[in-house]
Amino acid sequence: MTIQLGFHIGQQNIALSDLRALWRRLDQNGADWISLWDHFYEAPPAGGTQDHFEAVSLLGALAADTQNARIGCLVFYVGYRNPALLAKVASSIDHIANGRFELGWAPAGMPKRLPPTVLISPLLAPDWICSMRPQRSSRVS
């Protein structure tokens, strides 16, 4: 049995240059995976007074900055992005990462966070969680 070591790094309270340097250092020193979170706000909330970066855009940078570690978001919340958009994002990030991207997707565990305008597919049960590796799409020349 092989033990793997990964790092879940919240993308707040840190300069972007320092965060990117940390990713490279972890990758160069054998981290098996590096993940981010899909929060639109600080945790704990700080009223927007601290640096806090969005997950999808940072995953593109993480994919480009690293060569070895698997990467992903601990889980993407389905209420934040259209599922078709997230599928396309996952495919693009996986291409940038040369196949190292892992997709975690869930309706979330805290329904009170759902804005009243968000609709979730009736096919998704409240406790349903899916973590899957996206299939590589064919490259278009």
MDTraj code that builds the backbone (N, CA, C; nanometers):
import mdtraj as md
import numpy as np

residues = "MET THR ILE GLN LEU GLY PHE HIS ILE GLY GLN GLN ASN ILE ALA LEU SER ASP LEU ARG ALA LEU TRP ARG ARG LEU ASP GLN ASN GLY ALA ASP TRP ILE SER LEU TRP ASP HIS PHE TYR GLU ALA PRO PRO ALA GLY GLY THR GLN ASP HIS PHE GLU ALA VAL SER LEU LEU GLY ALA LEU ALA ALA ASP THR GLN ASN ALA ARG ILE GLY CYS LEU VAL PHE TYR VAL GLY TYR ARG ASN PRO ALA LEU LEU ALA LYS VAL ALA SER SER ILE ASP HIS ILE ALA ASN GLY ARG PHE GLU LEU GLY TRP ALA PRO ALA GLY MET PRO LYS ARG LEU PRO PRO THR VAL LEU ILE SER PRO LEU LEU ALA PRO ASP TRP ILE CYS SER MET ARG PRO GLN ARG SER SER ARG VAL SER".split()
xyz = np.array([
    [0.0844, -0.1178, 0.0000],
    [0.0000, 0.0000, 0.0000],
    [0.0888, 0.1239, 0.0000],
    [0.0589, 0.2149, -0.0897],
    [0.1340, 0.3383, -0.0997],
    [0.0567, 0.4507, -0.0324],
    [0.1239, 0.5266, 0.0489],
    [0.0611, 0.6420, 0.1126],
    [0.0810, 0.7627, 0.0218],
    [-0.0267, 0.8372, 0.0028],
    [-0.0195, 0.9592, -0.0763],
    [-0.0413, 1.0789, 0.0155],
    [0.0239, 1.1884, -0.0192],
    [0.0137, 1.3091, 0.0613],
    [-0.0354, 1.4235, -0.0263],
    [-0.1429, 1.4860, 0.0172],
    [-0.1985, 1.5982, -0.0573],
    [-0.2185, 1.7183, 0.0320],
    [-0.2415, 1.8316, -0.0316],
    [-0.2562, 1.9570, 0.0404],
    [-0.3795, 2.0305, -0.0099],
    [-0.4687, 2.0617, 0.0825],
    [-0.5865, 2.1422, 0.0506],
    [-0.5565, 2.2825, 0.1000],
    [-0.5479, 2.3757, 0.0055],
    [-0.5041, 2.5109, 0.0391],
    [-0.6165, 2.6093, 0.0091],
    [-0.6643, 2.6758, 0.1119],
    [-0.7634, 2.7808, 0.0916],
    [-0.6958, 2.9021, 0.0303],
    [-0.7584, 2.9583, -0.0718],
    [-0.6972, 3.0675, -0.1462],
    [-0.7392, 3.2039, -0.0919],
    [-0.7032, 3.2276, 0.0333],
    [-0.7326, 3.3567, 0.0945],
    [-0.6212, 3.3932, 0.1926],
    [-0.6161, 3.5222, 0.2259],
    [-0.5180, 3.5734, 0.3220],
    [-0.3745, 3.5456, 0.2794],
    [-0.3498, 3.5442, 0.1494],
    [-0.2169, 3.5186, 0.0975],
    [-0.2055, 3.5900, -0.0375],
    [-0.0903, 3.6476, -0.0628],
    [-0.0682, 3.7123, -0.1921],
    [-0.0661, 3.6060, -0.3011],
    [-0.1172, 3.6392, -0.4177],
    [-0.1216, 3.5422, -0.5273],
    [0.0184, 3.4923, -0.5630],
    [0.1175, 3.5780, -0.5613],
    [0.2548, 3.5352, -0.5928],
    [0.3054, 3.4336, -0.4905],
    [0.2708, 3.4521, -0.3637],
    [0.3113, 3.3563, -0.2598],
    [0.2380, 3.2235, -0.2748],
    [0.1110, 3.2298, -0.3110],
    [0.0326, 3.1084, -0.3317],
    [0.0909, 3.0265, -0.4469],
    [0.1242, 3.0931, -0.5566],
    [0.1808, 3.0233, -0.6718],
    [0.3182, 2.9645, -0.6387],
    [0.3980, 3.0365, -0.5619],
    [0.5289, 2.9840, -0.5198],
    [0.5109, 2.8612, -0.4306],
    [0.4095, 2.8621, -0.3443],
    [0.3798, 2.7473, -0.2581],
    [0.3410, 2.6264, -0.3422],
    [0.2543, 2.6457, -0.4424],
    [0.2162, 2.5345, -0.5300],
    [0.3378, 2.4721, -0.5955],
    [0.4253, 2.5560, -0.6504],
    [0.5445, 2.5041, -0.7192],
    [0.6335, 2.4274, -0.6223],
    [0.6493, 2.4799, -0.5022],
    [0.7336, 2.4124, -0.4023],
    [0.6747, 2.2772, -0.3631],
    [0.5441, 2.2721, -0.3394],
    [0.4790, 2.1448, -0.3064],
    [0.4948, 2.0446, -0.4198],
    [0.4723, 2.0903, -0.5424],
    [0.4825, 2.0034, -0.6599],
    [0.6248, 1.9496, -0.6768],
    [0.7227, 2.0350, -0.6608],
    [0.8633, 1.9948, -0.6778],
    [0.9105, 1.9021, -0.5671],
    [0.8418, 1.9054, -0.4527],
    [0.8831, 1.8221, -0.3398],
    [0.7944, 1.6997, -0.3198],
    [0.7200, 1.6611, -0.4233],
    [0.6523, 1.5324, -0.4210],
    [0.5089, 1.5281, -0.3743],
    [0.4405, 1.6421, -0.3613],
    [0.2984, 1.6371, -0.3238],
    [0.2219, 1.5560, -0.4279],
    [0.1345, 1.4680, -0.3820],
    [0.0555, 1.3856, -0.4740],
    [-0.0639, 1.4615, -0.5309],
    [-0.1206, 1.5526, -0.4535],
    [-0.2325, 1.6318, -0.5016],
    [-0.2371, 1.7657, -0.4292],
    [-0.2961, 1.8635, -0.4974],
    [-0.3166, 1.9971, -0.4411],
    [-0.4590, 2.0378, -0.4778],
    [-0.5361, 2.0802, -0.3774],
    [-0.6738, 2.1207, -0.4063],
    [-0.7029, 2.2592, -0.3494],
    [-0.8057, 2.3213, -0.4074],
    [-0.8554, 2.4514, -0.3644],
    [-0.9986, 2.4351, -0.3160],
    [-1.0613, 2.5467, -0.2764],
    [-1.2018, 2.5412, -0.2380],
    [-1.2849, 2.6297, -0.3303],
    [-1.4144, 2.6029, -0.3341],
    [-1.5061, 2.6765, -0.4200],
    [-1.5940, 2.7665, -0.3345],
    [-1.5326, 2.8657, -0.2706],
    [-1.6066, 2.9622, -0.1900],
    [-1.5997, 3.0973, -0.2596],
    [-1.7106, 3.1692, -0.2600],
    [-1.7109, 3.3039, -0.3170],
    [-1.6838, 3.4099, -0.2109],
    [-1.6621, 3.3673, -0.0891],
    [-1.6449, 3.4590, 0.0234],
    [-1.5358, 3.4045, 0.1148],
    [-1.4870, 3.4906, 0.2032],
    [-1.3850, 3.4456, 0.2978],
    [-1.4454, 3.3484, 0.3983],
    [-1.3614, 3.2631, 0.4516],
    [-1.4064, 3.1704, 0.5555],
    [-1.3058, 3.1753, 0.6706],
    [-1.3421, 3.2308, 0.7831],
    [-1.4721, 3.2901, 0.8147],
    [-1.4898, 3.4244, 0.7444],
    [-1.6163, 3.4674, 0.7292],
    [-1.6430, 3.5929, 0.6594],
    [-1.5697, 3.7109, 0.7229],
    [-1.5147, 3.7967, 0.6368],
    [-1.4417, 3.9140, 0.6837],
    [-1.4870, 4.0398, 0.6101],
    [-1.6056, 4.0345, 0.5513],
    [-1.6613, 4.1521, 0.4861],
    [-1.5842, 4.1989, 0.3638],
    [-1.5145, 4.1078, 0.2968],
    [-1.4405, 4.1449, 0.1774],
    [-1.3124, 4.2223, 0.2051],
    [-1.2618, 4.2152, 0.3270],
    [-1.1421, 4.2919, 0.3637],
    [-1.0124, 4.2146, 0.3431],
    [-1.0212, 4.0874, 0.3016],
    [-0.9022, 4.0045, 0.2824],
    [-0.8989, 3.9536, 0.1385],
    [-0.7769, 3.9332, 0.0876],
    [-0.7655, 3.8720, -0.0444],
    [-0.8322, 3.7352, -0.0421],
    [-0.9127, 3.7100, -0.1439],
    [-0.9788, 3.5803, -0.1573],
    [-1.0023, 3.5584, -0.3057],
    [-0.9501, 3.4492, -0.3610],
    [-0.9513, 3.4271, -0.5051],
    [-1.0494, 3.3174, -0.5451],
    [-1.1081, 3.3338, -0.6621],
    [-1.2060, 3.2407, -0.7160],
    [-1.1378, 3.1119, -0.7645],
    [-1.2053, 2.9986, -0.7482],
    [-1.1449, 2.8670, -0.7711],
    [-1.1135, 2.8352, -0.9168],
    [-1.2075, 2.8558, -1.0086],
    [-1.1864, 2.8136, -1.1467],
    [-1.0669, 2.8841, -1.2090],
    [-1.0594, 3.0164, -1.1917],
    [-0.9470, 3.0898, -1.2508],
    [-0.8146, 3.0467, -1.1879],
    [-0.8143, 3.0212, -1.0576],
    [-0.6902, 2.9772, -0.9936],
    [-0.6500, 2.8366, -1.0355],
    [-0.7469, 2.7504, -1.0660],
    [-0.7112, 2.6156, -1.1108],
    [-0.6350, 2.6194, -1.2424],
    [-0.6658, 2.7159, -1.3286],
    [-0.5881, 2.7325, -1.4517],
    [-0.4438, 2.7670, -1.4206],
    [-0.4229, 2.8573, -1.3248],
    [-0.2870, 2.8934, -1.2835],
    [-0.2175, 2.7759, -1.2160],
    [-0.2892, 2.7040, -1.1289],
    [-0.2330, 2.5868, -1.0613],
    [-0.1912, 2.4812, -1.1630],
    [-0.2753, 2.4600, -1.2628],
    [-0.2428, 2.3621, -1.3671],
    [-0.1166, 2.4015, -1.4428],
    [-0.1027, 2.5297, -1.4727],
    [0.0137, 2.5775, -1.5473],
    [0.1400, 2.5816, -1.4621],
    [0.1257, 2.6048, -1.3323],
    [0.2406, 2.6191, -1.2430],
    [0.2993, 2.4866, -1.1956],
    [0.2251, 2.3777, -1.2090],
    [0.2703, 2.2484, -1.1574],
    [0.2856, 2.1483, -1.2708],
    [0.3616, 2.0424, -1.2446],
    [0.3870, 1.9404, -1.3465],
    [0.3503, 1.7989, -1.3027],
    [0.3452, 1.7739, -1.1727],
    [0.3333, 1.6366, -1.1242],
    [0.2088, 1.6084, -1.0398],
    [0.1761, 1.6969, -0.9488],
    [0.0659, 1.6736, -0.8548],
    [-0.0679, 1.6727, -0.9275],
    [-0.1585, 1.5852, -0.8834],
    [-0.2962, 1.5896, -0.9313],
    [-0.3565, 1.7161, -0.8714],
    [-0.4493, 1.7779, -0.9419],
    [-0.5062, 1.9028, -0.8937],
    [-0.6576, 1.8977, -0.8993],
    [-0.7211, 1.9834, -0.8207],
    [-0.8657, 1.9917, -0.8251],
    [-0.9184, 2.0874, -0.7211],
    [-1.0491, 2.0945, -0.7188],
    [-1.1197, 2.1706, -0.6171],
    [-1.1792, 2.0654, -0.5243],
    [-1.1700, 2.0865, -0.3963],
    [-1.2203, 1.9844, -0.3046],
    [-1.3581, 1.9385, -0.3489],
    [-1.4452, 2.0326, -0.3813],
    [-1.5737, 2.0021, -0.4429],
    [-1.6283, 2.1319, -0.5028],
    [-1.6840, 2.1217, -0.6229],
    [-1.7535, 2.2354, -0.6828],
    [-1.8997, 2.2271, -0.6424],
    [-1.9552, 2.3381, -0.6024],
    [-2.0954, 2.3453, -0.5631],
    [-2.1796, 2.3690, -0.6884],
    [-2.2770, 2.2812, -0.7155],
    [-2.3558, 2.2883, -0.8390],
    [-2.4382, 2.4156, -0.8514],
    [-2.4664, 2.4814, -0.7423],
    [-2.5463, 2.6030, -0.7477],
    [-2.4707, 2.7239, -0.7994],
    [-2.3384, 2.7169, -0.8052],
    [-2.2593, 2.8325, -0.8493],
    [-2.2429, 2.8402, -1.0006],
    [-2.2405, 2.7268, -1.0694],
    [-2.2111, 2.7264, -1.2131],
    [-2.3032, 2.6290, -1.2857],
    [-2.3402, 2.6654, -1.4058],
    [-2.4169, 2.5769, -1.4916],
    [-2.3360, 2.4481, -1.5121],
    [-2.3972, 2.3296, -1.5006],
    [-2.3225, 2.2044, -1.5158],
    [-2.2516, 2.1908, -1.6508],
    [-2.3119, 2.2405, -1.7580],
    [-2.2462, 2.2329, -1.8896],
    [-2.1218, 2.3211, -1.8917],
    [-2.1310, 2.4391, -1.8302],
    [-2.0147, 2.5274, -1.8214],
    [-1.9048, 2.4611, -1.7393],
    [-1.9407, 2.4022, -1.6253],
    [-1.8408, 2.3367, -1.5412],
    [-1.7754, 2.2198, -1.6141],
    [-1.8510, 2.1456, -1.6934],
    [-1.7934, 2.0349, -1.7711],
    [-1.6901, 2.0879, -1.8702],
    [-1.7199, 2.1985, -1.9353],
    [-1.6263, 2.2568, -2.0310],
    [-1.5033, 2.3119, -1.9593],
    [-1.5246, 2.3757, -1.8451],
    [-1.4137, 2.4249, -1.7630],
    [-1.3235, 2.3080, -1.7226],
    [-1.3841, 2.1985, -1.6777],
    [-1.3068, 2.0813, -1.6353],
    [-1.2228, 2.0270, -1.7500],
    [-1.2812, 2.0203, -1.8679],
    [-1.2072, 1.9723, -1.9843],
    [-1.0886, 2.0632, -2.0158],
    [-1.1110, 2.1937, -2.0123],
    [-1.0032, 2.2881, -2.0424],
    [-0.8918, 2.2815, -1.9389],
    [-0.9288, 2.2781, -1.8113],
    [-0.8267, 2.2698, -1.7056],
    [-0.7499, 2.1388, -1.7174],
    [-0.8193, 2.0298, -1.7494],
    [-0.7524, 1.9009, -1.7649],
    [-0.6509, 1.9057, -1.8787],
    [-0.6802, 1.9777, -1.9845],
    [-0.5837, 1.9926, -2.0944],
    [-0.4615, 2.0727, -2.0485],
    [-0.4849, 2.1828, -1.9775],
    [-0.3731, 2.2629, -1.9262],
    [-0.2870, 2.1790, -1.8329],
    [-0.3508, 2.0938, -1.7527],
    [-0.2803, 2.0111, -1.6534],
    [-0.2259, 1.8809, -1.7113],
    [-0.2410, 1.8591, -1.8409],
    [-0.1955, 1.7345, -1.9032],
    [-0.2532, 1.6103, -1.8360],
    [-0.3841, 1.6155, -1.8077],
    [-0.4530, 1.4986, -1.7532],
    [-0.4475, 1.4834, -1.6026],
    [-0.4044, 1.5837, -1.5292],
    [-0.3910, 1.5717, -1.3826],
    [-0.5089, 1.6284, -1.3045],
    [-0.6126, 1.6769, -1.3726],
    [-0.7246, 1.7401, -1.3031],
    [-0.8269, 1.6370, -1.2574],
    [-0.8756, 1.6518, -1.1349],
    [-0.9816, 1.5679, -1.0783],
    [-1.1018, 1.6577, -1.0510],
    [-1.2202, 1.6136, -1.0917],
    [-1.3414, 1.6919, -1.0724],
    [-1.4232, 1.6349, -0.9576],
    [-1.4541, 1.7185, -0.8595],
    [-1.5460, 1.6840, -0.7516],
    [-1.6657, 1.7771, -0.7622],
    [-1.7878, 1.7233, -0.7596],
    [-1.9078, 1.8023, -0.7861],
    [-2.0174, 1.7588, -0.6903],
    [-2.0871, 1.8531, -0.6275],
    [-2.1919, 1.8171, -0.5314],
    [-2.2915, 1.9304, -0.5139],
    [-2.4126, 1.8968, -0.4720],
    [-2.5099, 2.0019, -0.4446],
    [-2.4843, 2.0725, -0.3121],
    [-2.3901, 2.0299, -0.2365],
    [-2.3469, 2.0904, -0.1099],
    [-2.4258, 2.0359, 0.0070],
    [-2.3683, 2.0510, 0.1235],
    [-2.4290, 1.9962, 0.2433],
    [-2.5077, 2.0965, 0.3242],
    [-2.5113, 2.2230, 0.2814],
    [-2.5804, 2.3253, 0.3581],
    [-2.6851, 2.3950, 0.2709],
    [-2.8076, 2.3414, 0.2644],
    [-2.9104, 2.3994, 0.1782],
    [-2.9387, 2.5466, 0.2062],
    [-2.9150, 2.5940, 0.3285],
    [-2.9438, 2.7342, 0.3593],
    [-2.8568, 2.8285, 0.2759],
    [-2.7472, 2.7783, 0.2181],
    [-2.6619, 2.8611, 0.1339],
    [-2.7178, 2.8763, -0.0076],
    [-2.8161, 2.7962, -0.0428],
    [-2.8737, 2.8037, -0.1766],
    [-2.9518, 2.9332, -0.1938],
    [-2.9123, 3.0163, -0.2898],
    [-2.9961, 3.1334, -0.3177],
    [-3.1321, 3.0868, -0.3692],
    [-3.2382, 3.1613, -0.3446],
    [-3.3714, 3.1170, -0.3862],
    [-3.3857, 3.1023, -0.5371],
    [-3.2960, 3.1609, -0.6145],
    [-3.3065, 3.1532, -0.7602],
    [-3.2348, 3.0326, -0.8191],
    [-3.1621, 2.9569, -0.7366],
    [-3.0860, 2.8431, -0.7877],
    [-3.1749, 2.7207, -0.7973],
    [-3.1734, 2.6567, -0.9123],
    [-3.2499, 2.5335, -0.9318],
    [-3.1523, 2.4176, -0.9449],
    [-3.1794, 2.3104, -0.8741],
    [-3.0962, 2.1906, -0.8831],
    [-3.1768, 2.0834, -0.9540],
    [-3.1120, 2.0100, -1.0410],
    [-3.1780, 1.9052, -1.1170],
    [-3.2484, 1.8074, -1.0235],
    [-3.3717, 1.7668, -1.0567],
    [-3.4402, 1.6683, -0.9730],
    [-3.3704, 1.5326, -0.9731],
    [-3.2765, 1.5127, -1.0654],
    [-3.2020, 1.3871, -1.0678],
    [-3.1015, 1.3788, -0.9538],
    [-3.0710, 1.4925, -0.8911],
    [-2.9720, 1.4942, -0.7836],
    [-3.0417, 1.4840, -0.6492],
    [-3.0172, 1.3764, -0.5791],
    [-3.0713, 1.3624, -0.4452],
    [-2.9949, 1.4563, -0.3520],
    [-3.0555, 1.5037, -0.2432],
    [-2.9887, 1.6002, -0.1550],
    [-2.8535, 1.5543, -0.1021],
    [-2.8362, 1.4253, -0.0789],
    [-2.7099, 1.3767, -0.0235],
    [-2.6121, 1.3310, -0.1306],
    [-2.6489, 1.3434, -0.2554],
    [-2.5671, 1.2901, -0.3633],
    [-2.4358, 1.3650, -0.3755],
    [-2.3302, 1.2924, -0.3810],
    [-2.1983, 1.3514, -0.4035],
    [-2.1314, 1.2704, -0.5119],
    [-2.0712, 1.3388, -0.6040],
    [-2.0023, 1.2705, -0.7129],
    [-1.8617, 1.3239, -0.7235],
    [-1.7644, 1.2371, -0.7229],
    [-1.6267, 1.2756, -0.7481],
    [-1.5783, 1.1859, -0.8603],
    [-1.5423, 1.2473, -0.9713],
    [-1.5056, 1.1671, -1.0874],
    [-1.3931, 1.2327, -1.1637],
    [-1.3256, 1.1531, -1.2388],
    [-1.2205, 1.2029, -1.3260],
    [-1.2835, 1.2313, -1.4610],
    [-1.2749, 1.3576, -1.5090],
    [-1.3349, 1.3860, -1.6402],
    [-1.2596, 1.3165, -1.7499],
    [-1.3310, 1.2778, -1.8526],
    [-1.2673, 1.2166, -1.9687],
    [-1.2013, 1.3252, -2.0515],
    [-1.0841, 1.2974, -2.1015],
    [-1.0145, 1.3937, -2.1874],
    [-1.0933, 1.4103, -2.3166],
    [-1.1167, 1.5314, -2.3561],
    [-1.1817, 1.5540, -2.4838],
    [-1.0743, 1.5546, -2.5914],
    [-1.1145, 1.5280, -2.7143],
    [-1.0159, 1.5254, -2.8216],
    [-0.9684, 1.6676, -2.8507],
    [-0.8430, 1.6793, -2.8837],
    [-0.7849, 1.8103, -2.9137],
    [-0.8318, 1.8553, -3.0512],
    [-0.8628, 1.9813, -3.0614],
    [-0.9075, 2.0396, -3.1865],
    [-0.7949, 2.1246, -3.2431],
    [-0.7570, 2.0999, -3.3672],
    [-0.6486, 2.1762, -3.4285],
    [-0.7013, 2.3024, -3.4921],
])
top = md.Topology()
chain = top.add_chain()
for i, resn in enumerate(residues, 1):
    res = top.add_residue(resn, chain, resSeq=i)
    for name in ("N", "CA", "C"):
        top.add_atom(name, md.element.get_by_symbol(name[0]), res)
traj = md.Trajectory(xyz[None], top)
